[in-house]
Amino acid sequence: MRYKRTIFRIVRPAVSALDDFSGVKKYGGNYICTINKIPPDVQYCIVFGAGIRKDRTVSQILRERLDKAIEAGSSRVHTIFLLTGGEDEVEVMKDYLLANSKVSESRILCDGFGHTTYQSLCRAREKFGIEAAMVVSNSFHLPRCVFTGRMLGMKIWGVEIQAKNVDKRQRYEEYELAARIKAWIQSKLMMRYRLSKIVRHRNDNEK
């Protein structure tokens, strides 16, 4: 693991420059706000998985996300929660919500096939028909969530949580540098795909 961190330190200036160029963090930051500033007609709250322990309890970071979601649900009583991650993970997340809040089971949706941020948001739109939502995540992850959702055509607002473990936060932020660049490349590919569909449709109509 040490050699990987050494390599990352060497390439980090270039990666950071590309991250700044992509604009993902800056763009996502424009839509990060407190719960009371999110439009009142936004009904859904998306909570991303962040790992569970062997004893089927939530990790610290996942607990932070769920507690923030509970806070959102307390102030917005008609909120519907979409819990996304692995199959076992979303069941544990659901159990935590039910045990630690007044949220009823009828207000909880589970997606056990959202294994990445991109996949989770694609499925939120395509499978669950969600067009507008608040997303709850930690500060290092949130800009990418917002950016990806908006590039998919969703109206997304981010609700931020500050990670308590500084050392872990630093490692996650290092990972996010590369992940944001990947999200930016995905957005460019999505735009190219959409343009090609428009061109094909136009050409078909002209025949």
N, C-alpha and C positions, 0 to 999 in steps of 0.2 A: 504493500500500500504506500510505503514511503516514496518509492520511485515515481508513482503516479502523481503524488503531490508535488514532487520536485519538477516533473515535466510540466504540470499545470502552472507552477510559479513562473517557469520560463516563458510559456506561451500566453500567460494571462494578459500582458499589455495588449497583445494583438486581439485577443478574444474580447477584452473590455472595449477596445476601439470599435470592433464590429458590433458589439452590443449597443454602444452609443449610437452608431450609424443606423441600426435597425429601428430605433425609436420605440421599441416595445414597452420599455419601462416608463418612458415619458408619456406615451399614449395611454397606457393602462392607468397611470396615475391620475389622469384627468377625470376618471370615473370612480375613484375611490373616495368614499365619504362616510359620514356617520349614518346610522340607521334612520334617524328622523329626517334626513335630507333626501332619502330615496323616494321617488314618486309614490304616492299612496296606493295607486292602482297596481303596483308590482306585487303579485300574489305569491310567487315562488321564491324559495331559498334553496340554493344548491350547496351541499356540503361535500367536499372532496375527502376521500379516505386518506389516512396517513399512517396506516399500520396498526395491527393489534398484537397483543402479547400471547404467549403460548397458553396462558390461563384464560384466554378469551376476554381480556379486559383491554380497554383502549390505551394507546400510547399517550404520552404527555401532549404531543402536538395535536393528536386527534381529539383529545379531551378539550383542548383550548378551542378548537374549531366548533365542536358540538356545544360547548358552553356559550359561545358567542351566538350560535344559531338559536339556542334557547332564549337568550336575551332578545334576539330579533323577534322570536315568536311571542314573547311576553308583551312586547310593545305593539305588535301587529297580529292580533288574535286570529286573523283569517289566513295566516301564512300556511302554505303547503310546502313541506320539505322533501327535496329529492336528495337521497343519500346515495352516493356513487363511489364504487370501488370494487374490490373482489367480493365474491358471494358470501364468504364467511364474515368478511369485514363489515358489509352493510347490515348484516343481521346483528352483529355486536353493536354497531352504531345505533340501530333501531332500539335495541334493548336499553342502551344508555339513555336515549331520549325519553323513552317511556318511563324509566325509573327515576329520572332526575328533573322532570318537568310535568306540566299539566297538558302537554301536547297529546291529543288523542291519536290512536292508531290510524284513524281514517284520514289524518292529515299528513301521513308519512308515505312516500313512494320510495321504493328501493330498486337500484339498478346494479346488479352484481357483475355487469360486463363493462363497466367503465374503468378500464385498467390504466388509462392515461388521462391527462387533463383534456387533450384534444378529443379523445374517444368519448369521454364523459359528456362534453359539451355537444358533440355531434349527436349523440344519442338523446340528450336532453331535448334537442330541437326536433329530431326526426322521429324518435319513438314516443316521447311524451308530449310533443307539440308545444314545448315551452318557447315563447318568443321574447319574454322579458323576465328577468330574475335578478335577485341579489345573490352574489356568490360570497361565501364565507371562507376565508383562508388566512394564512399567516402573511406577514408583510413581504417576505422574500418570494412568495409564490403568486400573490394576488395580481400584480400587473400582467403577468402572462395569462392568467385566467380571464381577465377582463378583455385583453387584446384578442385572444383566441375566440372568445364568444362573440365579440363585435365583428370580427372578420368573417364569422359564420352567419352574420346577419341578425344576431340577437341583440336586444337592448339589455346590456349587462352593467350592473353597478357593483362595486366591490366593498365589502365590509372587512376592515383590517384587524388582525390580531398580532400583537407583538410577541415574538417567541421569548420565553423566559430563560432558556438555556443559551447563553451567548455563544459558547463554543460550538454547539450544534447548529446554531443559526448561521455562523460563519461558514460551516461546511455546506449547508443548504444553499446559501447565497452563491458559493462557488459553483455548485451544480446548476443553479438558475442562470448563470451567465451563458452556458452552452444551451440550456433549454430554451431561453428566450430567442437565441439566434435560430434554433430549429423551428420555433413557432413562427418567426418572421419568414423563413423559407417556405414553410407550409402555407402561409397566407399568400405568398407570391404564386405558388403552384395552384392554389384555389382560385385566384383571380384569373390565371391563365386558362384553367379548366372552364370557368364560367364564360369567359370570352369565346373560347372555342365552341361551346354549346350555342351561344348566340349566333356565331357565324354559320354553324351548321344548320341551325333553324332558318336563318335568313336565306341560305343557299337552297334549302329544301323548298321554301316558299316561292323562290324564283323559278324553279324548274317547271 
